[in-house]
Amino acid sequence: MRIINLNGSSDIGASAWFVEIEDHRLLLDAGIHPKREGRDALPLFESIKEESLDAIAISHCHHDHVGSLPVALRYFPKAHVLMSELSYFLVERVLHNSVNVMIRQREELGIKEYPLYSHTEVDDLAYLFQGYKYNREISWASFQKMRAGFPSPSLEFFDAGHSLGSAGIMVRGQRETIFYTGDVCFQDQTILKGARFEDVEADVLIMETTRGNRPTPPGFTREDEIERLAQAIERVLQRKGCILIPVFALGRTQEILALLALLMHSGRIRKQPVYIGGLGRVFTEIYDLESRRTHRQHTNLILTEALNLVVLERDQLEKMKLTGGRLFVLTAGMMSEKTAAHDLALRMIGDERQAVFFVGYADPDTPGGRLKAAQAGQTFLFSAGGGEVTRRCEVEDFDLTAHANREELVDFVGKVAPRAVLLGHGEPDSRQWIEDQIRSRYPKIKVIQPEPGKSVEV
């Protein structure tokens, strides 16, 4: 079995793995690096351009896992694209949004390479996309190989519990198996239930390490963290302050909206409009439409019916008074410039009545990360466009991650019992902590941190 890590950086970047098993070749994910620009944000497709790729399998529809799919298909036009049934309903919308973002960045930032692909290209490629139910074993060899009598390896999607449609991917050959976790969450969230990886066994495991550098506090529970957030929301609304919760459009938005719906239904907070972004609204409608085909809690909770959702327009934001206790759940979890979350935060930061509540990761080098790190009364550079600001608003961080805790990942390795583990999708210190734990607890398992672009035989 030959594997190449195609993420060109040593951090959480453009997820993509090349796998050769029994003379068949598969690409696992085709992401784009969220902190790089232009072609520098792409996986190392050039390093495998001479390979004859049979298929591409997508773990889920976050940009760092699917954002370069049209570019990958330029390199490998004969490959068919496999994903979970629920991801199939999301993927075209995600890619079209990516085109819109790149066009805007070309205009605003002068990035001449953008867009890396067009709306027309996404439409023309869509016929290659195939969606499959979880736990259905399928063949993925090219049609020509199967017609010639070559036995095809199989592929099966396992519910990863991370976001709608997320999947771990099992690849079975005639003699060997490999399992790719993608991004995984083992705990139940407000809507989605945890991963269903109970029966996974494989010879080789490719595993994410996102939270390897974050220890779980003693006695921590997700339920207590949700209660802490609920109390914080009540506290700010009682003083007539507004609350901004910056989120990613797919996954975090719907989880937070579900929490707000439950709080309103129980009477803990009054029923009122919730202001969201346009893309968040699109994905929320898909969550609602697919509620009965999803392994989730609150199956009958239809967010677009339970809440008065208002898509916030830019001119509306500029004129709106920040009084009376308003709720904003806005796309751009890291508060990137030229987003509603960034512009609203600028208005709120200097006002002690207001609150910004983080419910997920914010890179330290982003406006959101800098706001999260700032102390009350501290003046700091929020962004190039926003300049220096003094933090007077309330800022809180709530650990409602959609990723597995590091202790859960190490336990999972023991259950899978592979002969080798390849670690990726994490900062260097995250990967190292998990490697050290695996070597200590499971000394017979080989641990590999593959260098970008380097072929590894396992």
Sequence and secondary structure as in RCSB ss.txt:
>XXXX:A:sequence
MRIINLNGSSDIGASAWFVEIEDHRLLLDAGIHPKREGRDALPLFESIKEESLDAIAISHCHHDHVGSLPVALRY
FPKAHVLMSELSYFLVERVLHNSVNVMIRQREELGIKEYPLYSHTEVDDLAYLFQGYKYNREISWASFQKMRAGF
PSPSLEFFDAGHSLGSAGIMVRGQRETIFYTGDVCFQDQTILKGARFEDVEADVLIMETTRGNRPTPPGFTREDE
IERLAQAIERVLQRKGCILIPVFALGRTQEILALLALLMHSGRIRKQPVYIGGLGRVFTEIYDLESRRTHRQHTN
LILTEALNLVVLERDQLEKMKLTGGRLFVLTAGMMSEKTAAHDLALRMIGDERQAVFFVGYADPDTPGGRLKAAQ
AGQTFLFSAGGGEVTRRCEVEDFDLTAHANREELVDFVGKVAPRAVLLGHGEPDSRQWIEDQIRSRYPKIKVIQP
EPGKSVEV
>XXXX:A:secstr
 EEEE  SSSSS    EEEEETTEEEEE     TT  GGGGS  GGGGTTS   EEE S  SHHHHTTHHHHHHH
 TT EEEEEHHHHTTHHHHHHHHHHHHHHHHHHH  TT  SS HHHHHHHGGGEEEE TT  EE S HHHHHTT 
   EEEEEE SSSTT EEEEEE SS EEEE  S   S  SSB     TT   SEEEEE TTTT    TT  HHHH
HHHHHHHHHHHHHTT  EEEEE TTTHHHHHHHHHHHHHHHTSS    EEE HHHHHHHHHHHHTGGGS BS TT
  HHHHS EEE  HHHHHH    S  EEEEE TT  TTSHHHHHHHHHTT TT EEEE S   TTSHHHHHHH  
TT EEEEETTTEEEE  SEEEE    SS  HHHHHHHHHHH  SEEEEESS HHHHHHHHHHHHHH TTSEEE  
 TT EEE 
